[in-house]
């Protein structure tokens, strides 16, 4: 049922304060997320940015170093930077554009406390390799999975091996509720701190049984309308995603057959992105008009646009505020190359559907 059709007066016996306690639609949504990811705990928050900030607070990551990807949206790092942490940028995998586990060890110092990976464009990072690296060096492994709900790698939900992962329910995501997000973890102590830092005292008392509650917490809980919308549409959103994924894999086959782009090897590697964005890289020089014609001949009409991300360490806002925190200039040649050669395919449809719209 869409939000606009929800019987607000009949909900929760006529009350809309369930989000204060974390019951009703909030509890329903968290249960669905736990089942999807196979993780023990979930807590809904106002958005993914707040969720990532809350994870840093709960892990007491302040004025520490963390290893992360330069190929992401700035909000992935925003909360951690506000707490005085120092980012160390490691290179990325050229297929998924996500943090490469093998690039992390040279970046680790005695001050390193965490790895922050990002499932950029809904491409699932190599969570087994990241988990192994985090365990080997005694680091927390946190995943920004805002764009990857419904994605899988080797059959498992994207980033489900992280100590904590954060998902988003904002516009364009797999599950859109206007705004909202959630944090998932298997660590009981971490979950308790997340509730302490982000939720209303009513939920703190219900979940934690505290005699002392925290009135100084962030107002980080999810909006009731977002909780209702996300819980109601959860199954449909994942079903719709499967159709979107199938369409994207068909486009990948056409791209690979064109010879104009670098080969995309998702299926051979058992990688199933959510395709928040479908991206490819030119093999040689850009050939936008030609690839659009060839895809149209194969039955797909697309628009080619630049990727909506820039390398973090080249963004003016980052350099103005945080450049002094860099220990040395980042060396990420794969990320640099991908930033130059990548493009996104958007607004794609079948040629027949496109023709009917034009007609």
C-alpha positions in Angstrom: 0.0 0.0 0.0 1.5 3.4 -0.9 2.0 5.9 1.9 -0.7 8.1 0.5 -3.3 5.3 1.0 -2.2 4.3 4.5 -5.0 4.5 7.1 -3.2 6.8 9.5 -6.1 7.0 12.0 -6.2 3.2 12.4 -2.5 2.7 12.7 -1.2 1.6 16.1 -4.6 2.2 17.7 -4.7 5.7 16.4 -1.2 6.6 17.6 1.7 7.7 15.5 4.3 7.8 18.2 5.5 4.2 17.6 8.7 5.5 16.1 9.7 6.8 19.6 9.6 3.3 21.0 10.7 1.4 17.9 7.5 -0.7 17.6 4.9 -1.2 14.8 6.2 -0.3 11.4 9.8 0.3 12.7 10.0 -3.1 14.3 8.5 -4.7 11.2 11.0 -3.0 8.9 13.9 -4.0 11.2 12.8 -7.6 11.2 12.6 -7.7 7.4 16.1 -6.2 7.2 17.5 -8.7 9.7 16.0 -11.6 7.8 17.3 -10.3 4.4 20.9 -9.8 5.6 21.0 -12.7 8.1 22.2 -10.4 10.8 21.2 -10.3 14.5 20.4 -6.6 15.0 19.0 -3.7 13.0 18.2 -0.1 14.1 16.4 2.3 11.8 17.7 5.9 11.5 16.8 9.1 9.7 19.2 8.6 6.8 22.4 6.7 5.9 24.7 9.7 6.6 23.4 9.8 10.2 23.8 6.0 10.4 27.5 6.2 9.4 28.0 9.0 12.0 26.3 6.8 14.6 28.6 3.9 13.8 31.6 6.0 14.3 30.3 7.3 17.7 29.4 3.8 18.8 32.9 2.5 17.9 34.5 5.6 19.6 36.3 6.5 16.4 37.6 9.9 17.2 40.9 11.5 15.9 41.9 8.1 14.6 42.8 6.9 11.1 40.6 4.8 8.8 41.3 3.3 5.4 38.7 4.0 2.8 38.0 4.4 -0.9 38.5 7.7 -2.8 35.8 6.7 -5.3 32.6 7.6 -3.5 30.2 10.3 -2.6 31.4 12.7 0.2 28.6 11.8 2.6 30.2 8.3 3.0 33.0 10.0 5.0 31.2 13.1 6.3 30.4 11.9 9.8 33.8 10.3 10.4 35.6 13.5 9.3 33.4 15.6 11.6 34.7 13.5 14.5 38.3 14.5 13.6 39.3 11.2 12.0 42.0 11.0 9.3 41.1 9.2 6.0 43.8 7.2 4.3 42.8 6.4 0.7 43.5 3.0 -0.8 43.0 2.0 -4.4 40.0 0.3 -5.9 39.1 -2.8 -7.8 38.7 -1.9 -11.5 35.6 -4.2 -12.0 33.4 -3.2 -9.0 35.1 0.2 -8.3 35.0 -0.7 -4.6 37.9 -0.7 -2.0 40.5 -3.3 -3.0 41.5 -5.4 0.1 45.0 -6.0 -1.2 45.6 -2.2 -1.3 44.8 -1.8 2.4 47.8 -3.2 4.3 50.3 -0.6 3.1 48.0 2.1 4.4 47.8 0.7 7.9 49.6 2.4 10.8 49.4 2.0 14.6 46.6 4.7 14.6 44.4 2.8 12.1 41.2 1.7 13.7 38.8 0.8 10.9 38.1 0.1 7.3 35.3 2.0 5.6 34.2 0.3 2.4 31.5 1.5 0.0 29.3 -0.5 -2.3 29.5 2.3 -4.9 26.7 2.2 -7.5 25.3 -0.9 -5.8 28.4 -3.0 -6.7 29.1 -5.3 -3.8 32.7 -5.1 -2.4 34.7 -8.2 -1.9 33.5 -8.6 1.7 35.3 -11.9 2.3 38.7 -10.3 1.5 37.8 -7.2 3.5 36.7 -9.3 6.4 39.9 -11.3 6.3 42.0 -8.1 6.2 40.1 -6.5 9.0 40.5 -9.6 11.2 44.2 -10.0 10.4 45.0 -6.4 11.5 42.5 -6.1 14.3 40.3 -3.4 12.6 36.6 -2.7 12.5 35.1 -3.3 9.1 32.2 -0.9 8.3 30.3 -0.8 5.0 28.4 2.0 3.4 25.8 -0.2 1.7 23.5 2.7 1.0 23.2 1.8 -2.7 23.4 -2.0 -2.5 20.2 -3.3 -0.9 19.3 -6.4 -2.9 22.8 -6.9 -4.3 24.7 -10.1 -3.7 28.2 -11.5 -4.0 28.7 -15.3 -4.1 25.1 -15.6 -3.1 25.3 -13.6 0.1 23.8 -10.1 0.6 26.3 -7.3 -0.1 28.4 -6.3 2.8 26.8 -8.8 5.2 30.2 -9.8 6.6 30.9 -6.3 7.9 30.9 -5.5 11.6 28.3 -2.9 10.7 26.6 -1.9 7.5 24.4 1.0 6.7 21.6 1.1 4.1 19.5 4.0 2.7 15.8 4.4 1.8 16.1 7.7 0.0 15.2 8.6 -3.6 16.6 6.3 -6.3 17.6 3.5 -3.9 16.2 0.0 -4.1 13.7 0.7 -1.3 12.6 4.4 -1.5 10.6 5.8 1.4 11.5 9.4 0.7 14.2 9.4 3.3 15.5 7.0 6.0 18.1 4.3 6.6 19.2 1.5 8.9 22.3 0.0 10.5 22.8 -3.7 10.8 25.3 -5.6 13.0 25.9 -8.9 14.7 27.5 -7.2 17.7 25.2 -6.9 20.7 27.4 -4.2 22.4 27.5 -2.2 19.2 23.8 -2.4 18.8 23.2 -1.1 22.3 25.5 1.9 21.7 23.7 2.6 18.4 20.3 2.7 20.3 21.9 4.9 23.0 23.3 7.4 20.5 20.4 7.6 18.0 17.1 6.6 19.5 14.5 8.2 21.8 14.8 7.4 25.5 11.5 5.4 25.3 13.3 2.9 22.9 16.4 3.0 25.0 14.4 1.8 28.0 12.5 -0.8 26.0 15.5 -2.3 24.3 18.2 -1.9 26.9 16.3 -1.9 30.1 18.2 1.1 31.4 17.5 2.9 34.6 19.4 5.8 33.1 18.4 6.9 29.6 20.2 9.4 27.3 18.2 12.5 26.6 21.3 13.9 24.8 21.2 11.4 22.0 20.9 12.4 18.3 17.4 12.7 17.0 18.4 10.0 14.6 15.4 7.8 14.5 13.4 7.1 11.3 10.4 9.2 10.5 7.1 7.2 11.0 6.0 7.8 7.5 9.2 6.5 6.1 9.0 3.5 8.3 5.5 2.7 7.1 6.4 3.2 3.5 9.6 1.1 3.7 8.0 -1.8 5.6 5.0 -1.9 3.3 6.9 -1.8 0.1 9.9 -4.0 1.2 9.0 -7.2 -0.7 7.8 -5.4 -3.8 10.9 -3.3 -4.0 13.2 -6.3 -4.0 11.0 -8.0 -6.6 11.1 -4.9 -8.8 14.9 -4.9 -8.4 15.2 -8.4 -9.9 13.6 -7.1 -13.1 16.0 -4.1 -13.1 19.0 -6.4 -12.6 17.9 -8.7 -15.4 17.6 -5.6 -17.7 21.1 -4.4 -16.7 22.7 -7.8 -17.3 21.2 -7.7 -20.8 22.8 -4.4 -21.4 26.1 -5.7 -20.1 26.0 -8.5 -22.6 25.5 -5.9 -25.4 28.3 -3.7 -24.1 30.7 -6.6 -23.9 29.8 -7.7 -27.4 30.3 -4.1 -28.8 34.1 -4.2 -28.2 33.9 -0.5 -27.3 34.1 -0.9 -23.6 36.2 -2.8 -21.1 34.7 -6.3 -20.4 32.3 -6.4 -17.4 32.9 -9.7 -15.6 30.1 -9.6 -13.0 28.5 -12.9 -13.9 31.7 -15.0 -14.1 32.7 -13.6 -10.6 29.2 -14.3 -9.2 28.6 -10.6 -8.5 25.0 -9.4 -8.7 24.9 -5.6 -8.2 21.8 -3.7 -7.4 22.7 -1.4 -10.3 22.0 1.8 -8.5 24.0 3.0 -11.5 25.1 0.9 -14.5 28.6 1.9 -15.4 31.2 0.9 -17.9 34.6 2.1 -19.0 35.8 2.9 -22.5 38.3 0.4 -24.0 40.1 3.1 -26.0 38.7 6.5 -26.8 35.1 7.5 -26.0 32.5 6.5 -28.7 29.3 7.8 -27.2 27.3 8.1 -30.5 28.4 4.7 -31.7 27.6 2.8 -28.5 24.2 4.4 -28.3 23.5 3.3 -31.9 24.7 -0.2 -31.3 22.7 -0.6 -28.1 19.6 0.8 -29.9 20.1 -1.8 -32.7 20.3 -4.5 -29.9 16.9 -3.2 -28.6 17.9 -0.7 -25.9 17.7 3.1 -25.9 20.1 4.7 -23.4 21.6 8.0 -22.4 25.3 8.1 -21.6 26.3 10.5 -18.8 29.4 11.1 -16.6 29.4 9.2 -13.3 27.9 11.3 -10.4 31.0 10.9 -8.2 34.5 12.5 -8.2 37.6 11.3 -6.4 37.2 12.5 -2.8 40.7 13.8 -2.5 40.2 16.0 -5.6 37.0 17.7 -4.5 37.4 21.4 -3.6 35.2 21.1 -0.5 37.3 18.2 0.8 40.6 20.0 0.1 39.4 23.2 1.8 38.3 21.5 5.0 40.3 18.3 5.4 43.5 18.4 3.2 45.7 19.0 6.3 44.7 15.6 7.6 46.2 13.7 4.8 49.6 12.2 5.8 50.8 12.1 2.3 49.4 12.6 -1.2 47.1 9.6 -2.1 48.4 7.1 -4.6 45.4 5.4 -6.3 46.3 4.9 -10.0 43.4 2.5 -10.6 40.9 5.0 -9.2 42.5 7.8 -11.2 42.1 5.7 -14.4 38.6 4.7 -13.7 37.6 8.3 -12.9 38.8 9.3 -16.4 37.3 6.4 -18.4 34.0 5.7 -16.7 30.5 6.6 -17.9 27.0 5.7 -16.7 24.0 4.4 -18.7 20.7 6.0 -17.6 17.1 6.2 -18.7 17.3 3.0 -20.6 14.3 1.3 -22.0 13.4 -1.2 -24.7 13.4 0.2 -28.2 9.7 -0.7 -28.6 8.8 1.1 -25.4 10.8 4.1 -26.5 9.1 4.2 -29.9 5.7 4.0 -28.3 6.5 7.0 -26.1 7.8 9.0 -29.1 4.7 8.1 -31.1 
